[in-house]
Amino acid sequence: MSESRKEKKKHKVLKRILIALGILLGAVLIFAAGLILWLSITEYRPDDRMALTVTPAVASAEGASELPAIPTETGIGIMTWNIGYGALGDNCDFFMDGGSMVYTADEDRVNENLTEILSDICMINPDILLVQEIDEDCSRTYGINEIKRFTDVLNAVSDTGYQSTFAYNFKTKYVPYPLPPVGRVNSGIQTFSRFRITSAERVKLPCPFSWPVSVVNLKRCLSVHRIPVEGSEHELVLINLHLEAYDSGEGKIEQTKLLKEVIETELKKGNYVIAGGDFNQTFSNTDISAYPQQDGKWVAGRIDIADFDENLTFVMDASIPTCRSLDQVYAKADLENFQYYVLDGFIVSNNIKVLSVSTLQRDFYASDHNPVVMRFLLKTEEGDGE
């Protein structure tokens, strides 16, 4: 075969390869464009304010139960826990924190974590429970309906039962990254109360991400509940929250500003207010010197309490960290030099007396957060609750 014929044959083969690669690249681009279009069309677009369904309380033995107003001058227990959707136990790291895992637990471990978490909650037996990162139907938790599981278990062990609400914080048909992809997500914040919830609403928080990242990112919110106060025309306004984590800082700032507006609006009405949950920030009056910031690790935000109304109390217990870094597997880490945080707590109006607050040491076995429990009482409008 002559050299010219060999060259022509090579050129034909190269041309076919380039055509095949072009077709493949075109198909990938068309698929990607189609996926982004589909996700944009089906994007979760909540209104600024949306009424939430209040699920009735079911007493353990008597069916539906009518719950009372919340009393004054009586000790009440409230618990907040970011449960890490039952998949962020001590066996895992997470890609968003510098780790490598996307699917951080198999189905058995998710069920084990949920059992452990629910056992702890039932043991504490709070009057009010604020839960963050609870999944309804997600690929990462194998379609387990954690909302129903929590509702069923907590009502089964309660003499009075709990009213409850759920608000989506993260809802998307499919998260296509990284590899393996996160997949389908329907997740949010759930609230339980042994006192009567007369109404509840989802309040949309500012989203710091732009299109197309916003299409498959969290749509964070406040879950705001109104509970009547015994012998008073005023209400307890109970706010469950999980503020921004993985932004450059502006998201936390804007979301905190809106939280401030909501709280201070209720203060002007004379209402009692408790805002609790995962702030992804530390209050400026909290001593976190025991947990020095390490280079290269995720950095928590900071809420300056001086920016808020003076009739508010900011409550965190830093004697035990409320959160741990997910850059490495906790069970195998050097815990003496580990990155810990204090992110979970409560903002409380001064017509409420805080009796105690404590972070419960659970060694991050079932979640990357420890639960925080506060005891409080509502002061009478005539006295100071002493």
C-alpha positions as CSV (number, residue, x, y, z in Angstrom):
1,M,0.0,0.0,0.0
2,S,1.4,3.4,-1.0
3,E,2.2,6.0,1.6
4,S,-0.5,8.3,0.2
5,R,-3.2,5.5,0.6
6,K,-2.0,4.9,4.2
7,E,-2.3,8.6,5.0
8,K,-5.8,8.8,3.5
9,K,-6.8,5.7,5.6
10,K,-5.5,7.3,8.7
11,H,-7.3,10.6,7.9
12,K,-10.5,8.7,7.4
13,V,-10.1,6.8,10.8
14,L,-9.3,10.1,12.5
15,K,-12.2,11.8,10.9
16,R,-14.6,9.0,12.1
17,I,-13.2,9.3,15.6
18,L,-13.6,13.0,15.7
19,I,-17.2,12.7,14.3
20,A,-18.0,10.1,17.0
21,L,-16.5,12.3,19.7
22,G,-18.4,15.3,18.4
23,I,-21.7,13.3,18.4
24,L,-20.9,12.1,21.9
25,L,-20.1,15.6,23.1
26,G,-23.2,16.9,21.5
27,A,-25.3,14.3,23.1
28,V,-23.8,15.1,26.5
29,L,-24.5,18.8,26.0
30,I,-28.0,18.2,24.9
31,F,-28.6,15.9,27.9
32,A,-27.1,18.5,30.3
33,A,-29.2,21.3,28.7
34,G,-32.3,19.1,28.9
35,L,-31.6,18.2,32.6
36,I,-31.1,21.9,33.5
37,L,-34.3,22.8,31.7
38,W,-36.2,20.0,33.4
39,L,-34.9,21.0,36.8
40,S,-35.6,24.7,36.2
41,I,-39.2,23.9,35.1
42,T,-39.8,21.6,38.2
43,E,-37.9,23.9,40.6
44,Y,-39.4,24.3,44.0
45,R,-40.6,28.0,44.2
46,P,-42.3,28.6,47.5
47,D,-44.2,31.8,48.2
48,D,-42.8,34.3,50.6
49,R,-45.2,33.1,53.2
50,M,-47.1,29.8,53.1
51,A,-49.5,28.3,55.6
52,L,-48.3,25.0,57.0
53,T,-50.5,22.0,57.8
54,V,-50.7,21.3,61.5
55,T,-51.0,17.5,62.0
56,P,-53.3,16.7,65.0
57,A,-51.9,15.2,68.2
58,V,-52.7,11.5,68.7
59,A,-52.5,10.3,72.3
60,S,-50.9,6.9,72.8
61,A,-54.2,5.2,73.8
62,E,-57.1,7.5,73.0
63,G,-56.8,8.7,69.4
64,A,-56.9,12.4,68.5
65,S,-56.2,14.7,71.4
66,E,-57.1,18.4,72.0
67,L,-54.0,20.0,73.4
68,P,-53.9,22.9,76.0
69,A,-52.6,26.4,75.8
70,I,-49.1,26.8,77.2
71,P,-49.1,27.8,80.9
72,T,-47.2,30.6,82.6
73,E,-45.0,30.1,85.6
74,T,-44.5,26.5,84.8
75,G,-41.2,24.8,83.7
76,I,-41.3,23.7,80.0
77,G,-38.7,21.7,78.2
78,I,-37.7,22.4,74.6
79,M,-35.2,20.4,72.5
80,T,-33.5,21.2,69.2
81,W,-31.6,18.6,67.1
82,N,-30.2,18.7,63.6
83,I,-30.4,14.9,63.0
84,G,-28.3,15.0,59.9
85,Y,-31.1,13.2,58.0
86,G,-30.1,10.0,59.9
87,A,-27.0,9.5,57.7
88,L,-24.3,11.7,59.2
89,G,-23.1,9.5,62.0
90,D,-19.6,8.9,63.3
91,N,-18.9,6.5,60.5
92,C,-18.8,9.1,57.8
93,D,-17.2,12.2,56.3
94,F,-19.0,14.4,53.7
95,F,-17.9,15.9,50.4
96,M,-19.2,19.4,51.2
97,D,-17.0,19.6,54.3
98,G,-13.8,18.4,52.6
99,G,-14.5,14.7,53.0
100,S,-15.1,12.3,50.1
101,M,-18.4,10.6,50.8
102,V,-21.7,11.4,49.2
103,Y,-23.8,8.5,50.3
104,T,-22.7,8.5,53.9
105,A,-24.6,5.5,55.3
106,D,-26.2,2.3,54.0
107,E,-29.9,1.7,54.7
108,D,-29.2,-0.4,57.8
109,R,-27.1,2.4,59.3
110,V,-29.7,5.0,58.6
111,N,-32.3,3.0,60.4
112,E,-29.9,2.4,63.3
113,N,-29.2,6.1,63.5
114,L,-32.9,7.0,63.5
115,T,-33.6,4.5,66.2
116,E,-30.8,5.9,68.4
117,I,-32.0,9.5,67.9
118,L,-35.6,8.7,68.6
119,S,-34.6,6.7,71.7
120,D,-32.7,9.8,73.0
121,I,-35.7,12.1,72.3
122,C,-38.1,9.8,74.0
123,M,-35.8,9.6,77.0
124,I,-35.6,13.4,77.3
125,N,-39.4,13.6,76.6
126,P,-39.4,17.3,75.6
127,D,-42.6,19.4,75.6
128,I,-41.5,21.0,72.4
129,L,-39.1,19.5,69.8
130,L,-37.4,21.3,66.9
131,V,-35.9,19.0,64.3
132,Q,-33.7,20.0,61.4
133,E,-32.5,18.0,58.3
134,I,-35.3,15.4,58.4
135,D,-35.9,13.5,55.1
136,E,-39.3,12.6,53.6
137,D,-38.3,10.8,50.4
138,C,-34.7,11.1,49.4
139,S,-32.2,9.0,47.5
140,R,-29.6,9.6,50.2
141,T,-31.8,7.9,52.8
142,Y,-33.3,5.2,50.6
143,G,-36.8,6.7,50.4
144,I,-37.4,6.3,54.2
145,N,-40.2,8.6,55.4
146,E,-38.4,10.0,58.5
147,I,-41.2,12.5,59.1
148,K,-43.8,9.8,59.5
149,R,-41.5,7.7,61.6
150,F,-40.9,10.5,64.0
151,T,-44.6,11.4,64.2
152,D,-45.6,7.8,64.8
153,V,-43.0,7.1,67.4
154,L,-43.4,10.3,69.4
155,N,-47.2,10.1,69.5
156,A,-47.0,6.4,70.5
157,V,-45.0,7.2,73.6
158,S,-46.9,10.3,74.7
159,D,-49.9,10.4,76.9
160,T,-51.1,13.6,75.3
161,G,-49.6,13.3,71.8
162,Y,-47.9,16.0,69.8
163,Q,-49.2,18.4,67.2
164,S,-46.6,18.7,64.4
165,T,-45.7,20.6,61.3
166,F,-43.2,20.1,58.5
167,A,-41.7,22.7,56.2
168,Y,-39.5,22.0,53.2
169,N,-36.0,23.4,53.4
170,F,-34.5,21.4,50.5
171,K,-36.7,20.1,47.7
172,T,-35.5,19.1,44.2
173,K,-36.2,16.4,41.7
174,Y,-32.5,15.6,41.3
175,V,-29.1,16.9,42.3
176,P,-26.8,15.8,39.5
177,Y,-23.5,16.2,41.3
178,P,-20.9,15.1,42.4
179,L,-20.3,11.4,41.5
180,P,-22.2,9.5,42.5
181,P,-24.9,12.2,42.3
182,V,-26.9,13.2,45.4
183,G,-30.1,12.5,43.5
184,R,-33.7,13.2,44.7
185,V,-34.1,15.4,47.8
186,N,-37.3,16.2,49.8
187,S,-36.1,17.4,53.2
188,G,-36.8,20.0,55.8
189,I,-37.6,21.0,59.4
190,Q,-40.2,19.4,61.6
191,T,-41.7,20.8,64.8
192,F,-43.6,19.0,67.6
193,S,-45.6,20.6,70.4
194,R,-47.6,19.3,73.4
195,F,-49.3,22.7,73.4
196,R,-51.9,23.8,70.9
197,I,-50.7,25.3,67.7
198,T,-53.4,27.6,66.4
199,S,-51.5,28.3,63.1
200,A,-48.2,27.9,61.4
201,E,-46.5,29.3,58.4
202,R,-43.4,28.9,56.3
203,V,-41.4,32.1,55.9
204,K,-39.0,32.1,52.9
205,L,-35.4,33.1,53.6
206,P,-33.2,34.8,51.1
207,C,-31.2,32.4,48.9
208,P,-27.6,33.4,48.2
209,F,-27.2,31.3,45.1
210,S,-27.9,32.3,41.5
211,W,-29.2,30.2,38.6
212,P,-28.4,27.4,37.7
213,V,-26.9,26.4,41.1
214,S,-30.0,27.7,42.9
215,V,-32.2,25.2,41.0
216,V,-30.7,22.3,42.9
217,N,-29.8,24.0,46.2
218,L,-31.6,24.5,49.5
219,K,-34.6,26.8,49.8
220,R,-34.3,27.7,53.4
221,C,-37.1,29.0,55.6
222,L,-38.3,29.8,59.1
223,S,-41.1,27.6,60.4
224,V,-43.2,30.0,62.6
225,H,-45.9,28.7,65.0
226,R,-48.4,30.4,67.2
227,I,-49.3,28.9,70.5
228,P,-51.9,30.4,72.8
229,V,-50.7,31.4,76.3
230,E,-53.0,30.4,79.2
231,G,-54.7,33.5,80.7
232,S,-53.2,35.9,78.2
233,E,-54.1,37.7,75.0
234,H,-50.6,37.2,73.8
235,E,-49.0,34.2,72.1
236,L,-45.9,32.2,72.2
237,V,-44.3,32.5,68.7
238,L,-42.1,29.5,68.2
239,I,-39.6,29.6,65.3
240,N,-37.8,26.5,64.0
241,L,-34.8,27.3,61.8
242,H,-31.8,26.0,59.9
243,L,-29.8,28.9,58.4
244,E,-27.3,28.9,55.5
245,A,-24.1,26.8,55.7
246,Y,-22.1,26.6,52.5
247,D,-22.3,30.2,51.2
248,S,-19.6,32.9,51.3
249,G,-21.2,34.6,54.2
250,E,-23.8,37.0,52.7
251,G,-26.5,34.3,52.9
252,K,-26.2,33.9,56.6
253,I,-26.2,37.7,57.0
254,E,-29.3,38.3,55.0
255,Q,-31.2,35.4,56.5
256,T,-30.2,36.5,60.0
257,K,-31.6,40.0,59.2
258,L,-34.9,38.6,58.2
259,L,-35.0,36.4,61.3
260,K,-34.3,39.6,63.3
261,E,-37.2,41.4,61.6
262,V,-39.6,38.5,62.3
263,I,-38.6,38.3,66.0
264,E,-38.7,42.1,66.6
265,T,-42.1,42.4,65.0
266,E,-43.5,39.9,67.5
267,L,-41.7,41.7,70.4
268,K,-43.6,44.9,69.5
269,K,-46.9,43.0,69.8
270,G,-46.0,41.9,73.3
271,N,-45.7,38.2,72.3
272,Y,-43.4,35.6,73.8
273,V,-40.8,34.5,71.3
274,I,-38.4,31.5,71.1
275,A,-36.3,31.0,67.9
276,G,-34.3,27.8,68.0
277,G,-32.4,25.4,65.8
278,D,-29.2,25.2,63.8
279,F,-28.0,28.8,63.2
280,N,-24.7,27.7,61.5
281,Q,-23.3,30.6,63.4
282,T,-22.1,31.2,67.0
283,F,-23.6,33.9,69.2
284,S,-21.1,36.7,70.1
285,N,-21.7,36.1,73.8
286,T,-20.7,32.4,73.6
287,D,-17.1,31.5,74.6
288,I,-15.8,29.1,71.9
289,S,-12.1,29.4,73.0
290,A,-12.1,25.6,73.7
291,Y,-12.7,25.0,70.0
292,P,-10.0,26.9,68.0
293,Q,-10.5,27.4,64.3
294,Q,-8.2,25.1,62.3
295,D,-6.8,26.0,58.9
296,G,-8.6,24.6,56.0
297,K,-11.7,23.6,57.9
298,W,-15.3,25.0,57.4
299,V,-15.7,28.3,59.3
300,A,-18.9,29.1,61.2
301,G,-20.5,32.5,61.0
302,R,-21.0,34.9,64.0
303,I,-24.2,36.6,65.2
304,D,-23.4,39.9,67.0
305,I,-26.1,40.0,69.7
306,A,-25.6,43.8,69.8
307,D,-27.4,44.1,66.5
308,F,-30.6,42.8,68.0
309,D,-33.2,44.2,70.4
310,E,-32.0,44.5,73.9
311,N,-35.1,42.6,75.1
312,L,-33.7,39.3,73.8
313,T,-31.5,36.6,75.4
314,F,-29.1,34.5,73.3
315,V,-28.6,31.1,74.7
316,M,-26.0,28.5,73.7
317,D,-24.2,25.9,75.9
318,A,-20.5,25.6,74.8
319,S,-19.4,23.2,77.6
320,I,-19.9,20.5,74.9
321,P,-19.7,21.2,71.2
322,T,-23.0,21.1,69.4
323,C,-21.5,20.1,66.0
324,R,-18.5,18.5,64.5
325,S,-16.6,18.9,61.2
326,L,-17.4,16.3,58.5
327,D,-14.0,16.5,56.8
328,Q,-13.0,13.1,58.2
329,V,-14.6,10.0,59.7
330,Y,-15.2,10.8,63.4
331,A,-14.8,7.3,64.7
332,K,-11.3,7.1,63.3
333,A,-10.1,10.7,63.9
334,D,-7.7,12.2,66.3
335,L,-10.3,13.7,68.6
336,E,-7.8,15.7,70.6
337,N,-7.2,17.9,67.5
338,F,-10.6,17.7,65.9
339,Q,-12.7,20.7,64.6
340,Y,-15.7,21.3,66.8
341,Y,-18.4,24.0,66.6
342,V,-21.2,25.6,68.7
343,L,-24.0,26.4,66.3
344,D,-27.2,25.2,67.9
345,G,-29.2,27.2,70.5
346,F,-32.1,29.6,71.1
347,I,-33.0,33.3,70.9
348,V,-35.5,34.1,73.7
349,S,-37.6,37.1,74.5
350,N,-37.0,38.6,78.0
351,N,-40.6,37.9,79.1
352,I,-39.4,34.3,79.2
353,K,-37.1,33.1,82.0
354,V,-34.5,30.6,80.9
355,L,-34.1,28.0,83.7
356,S,-31.3,26.0,82.2
357,V,-29.7,25.0,78.9
358,S,-27.5,22.1,78.2
359,T,-25.8,20.4,75.2
360,L,-26.2,16.6,75.5
361,Q,-23.1,14.6,74.8
362,R,-24.0,12.0,72.2
363,D,-20.5,11.6,70.8
364,F,-21.9,12.3,67.3
365,Y,-22.7,8.6,66.9
366,A,-26.0,9.1,65.1
367,S,-25.6,12.7,63.8
368,D,-23.0,15.3,63.2
369,H,-24.9,17.5,65.8
370,N,-25.5,17.0,69.5
371,P,-29.0,17.9,70.8
372,V,-29.5,21.0,72.9
373,V,-32.2,21.1,75.7
374,M,-33.5,24.2,77.4
375,R,-35.9,24.6,80.3
376,F,-37.9,27.8,80.5
377,L,-41.0,29.4,81.8
378,L,-43.2,32.1,80.6
379,K,-43.4,35.0,83.0
380,T,-46.8,36.4,84.0
381,E,-47.5,39.8,82.5
382,E,-47.8,41.2,86.0
383,G,-44.6,39.7,87.4
384,D,-41.1,38.6,86.5
385,G,-41.5,34.9,87.1
386,E,-39.2,34.8,90.2
